[in-house]
Amino acid sequence: MKKFKFIWSIGISFFVFGCSPSEISEEMKIPDVYKDDAIQEEIQPGSYGLLALDWVHHITEYFPLRLSYTYEELAMAEWIIEELIAMGFKDEEVIVTRFSHPDFNELTWSPFPSYLRVQHLKADGFFEEMTPRSYSQNVSVTLSGKSEKTIVLGAHYDSFLGQGASDNASGVALLLETIYRLRDYKPYYTLKFIFFGAEEVGLVGSLYFLSNLTQEERERIVFMINMDVLFDGDDLVVSTGYVYSLSWDRTIRENEKTRRVGEVVLELNENYGLELLLAPDLTLVPTDQLSFLSFDMPVAVIQGIHLEDYPYLFRGDVMNSYRDTIPFLKENFPGRMERSLEQFSKFLNRLLVSKH
C-alpha cells in the first residue's frame, strides 16, 4: 500500500463561509470570565465549560454538515486552524496532515472498508447537500513538556446526521477549551492535541496518525484521552484501561496512568461535588481511542451516555440522528450540555496539570 505523508505548513489565511480571519477572531473574542489560571488550586464555579458551550453553538450554526471526505469537513478543519492561531499558536505550529481514503482501507478498524462506507453513504443520499472530495485531514498542535513522553488528546470533528452537536461538536469544543486553558502552561508531559478527520467512516484519522509514527514515536505516547458524544445521556462517564492487542483476551487492564485517572475522578466527586462515573468496560466503545488500544496504549474516553442501557449505550435519542441539534437538546434535556462541559472541563484541567 502506498502511504501518503502530506503535511501542510499553514502559512496562508483561510476564509470560512465569507468570513475573514479578523472577523472570526472578533466574533469568538474571549471574555474576561474565561481567563482564569489553568493551574489554579481551587476550581472556581461558573467558568468551566462556558467557552466550550459557545464553540458548540458556533460549530452547529456555521458547520452543521461536515460528513467525512467533503469540502464541508474541510471548512470545519480550516475554522479549527483559525481558532488555534487566534489562541496564539504560530502558523508553523499548527500541523495539518492530509490522507486519502482509497489508499487507506486496510487500516480501518471496521470490516466494512472506509471507501465502501463512503460509497454507500453516497448511494443513500448523504452527500446530496455536500461536496465530496478524495481527502480528509487531521489538525494538531503540541505543547512541549518537561518530558518527551506524550499524552495525546483527541476529538473527531466530522459528523453524521443533524448538526452533530453531541457527535461531535461537543468533543471538539471541549478540546479547544482545554487547549486554551493550558496554552501558557508548561506541563510535565508533552501534550499533543489532535482533531481527527474521517472518524465516522472507520476511525481513519486516528489510525492514519498512528500508522505514520515510528516505533520510537509510538513508544513515547504514554496515554491517550478521547472526547466523543458528550450530550447523548446524563451519565458523565470516564472509561480507562488498556488491552493486549495481540491477544483474544479483551480484559480491560490497569496501570499507573489509568489508576491516576480513577483517583482524579474520585477526588473531584468528593471535594467538588462532581458526578463523574467510572466504567472501565466502556473503554472499548467504537471511537478513536480504539486505534490507540490496538497499539497497546492505555487510554481514556469520556462520554455523556445512558449507562443503565449498557451494552446498548446509545438509544438514538441524539447520536446519529437528525435530533442531534442544539434546539432538540435544549427543549428535551435542559442543562445537559452545560453540566457535561463544565464537569468534563474540570476533570481534564485537574488531570493534565497533575505531575503523575
Sequence and secondary structure as in RCSB ss.txt:
>XXXX:A:sequence
MKKFKFIWSIGISFFVFGCSPSEISEEMKIPDVYKDDAIQEEIQPGSYGLLALDWVHHITEYFPLRLSYTYEELA
MAEWIIEELIAMGFKDEEVIVTRFSHPDFNELTWSPFPSYLRVQHLKADGFFEEMTPRSYSQNVSVTLSGKSEKT
IVLGAHYDSFLGQGASDNASGVALLLETIYRLRDYKPYYTLKFIFFGAEEVGLVGSLYFLSNLTQEERERIVFMI
NMDVLFDGDDLVVSTGYVYSLSWDRTIRENEKTRRVGEVVLELNENYGLELLLAPDLTLVPTDQLSFLSFDMPVA
VIQGIHLEDYPYLFRGDVMNSYRDTIPFLKENFPGRMERSLEQFSKFLNRLLVSKH
>XXXX:A:secstr
     EEEE  S   BTTB HHHHHHHT   GGG   TT SS  TTTTTHHHHHHHHHHHHH S   TTBHHHHH
HHHHHHHHHHHTT  GGGSEEEEEESTT GGG SSSS HHHHHHHHHHTTTTTTS B SEEEEEEEEE  SEEEE
EEEEEE    STT IIIIIHHHHHHHHHHHHHTT   SEEEEEEEES  TTTSHHHHHHHHTS HHHHHTEEEEE
EE   SSSSEEEEEEEB  TTSS    B  HHHHHHHHHHHHHHHHH   EEE GGGGGSSSTHHHHHTTT  EE
EEEEE GGGTT    SSSTTSTT SHHHHHHHSTTHHHHHHHHHHHHHHHHHT   
